[in-house]
Amino acid sequence: MIIQFKVEGMSCQHCVMAVQKELNKLNAKDFKVEIGLVEIDPEKNNLSKEQIKQAIEKAGYIVVE
């Protein structure tokens, strides 16, 4: 099931690429990153929600819950 993570602090394509880069390090596939939003299926990517959240935060952004 695809879930959405709302992300604060993203303002440009560089921000989008930074988040994509961190998700790629986790070998994630089939995800969508837009300014302020990440859509991903954790189960399909064999990742926990916490791993995804940590990747977004590692890129320098804040996940809004």
Secondary structure, DSSP 8 states (H G I E B T S, - for coil): --EEEEEES--SHHHHHHHHHHHHHTT--S-EEETTEEEE-TTTTT--HHHHHHHHHHTT-EEE-
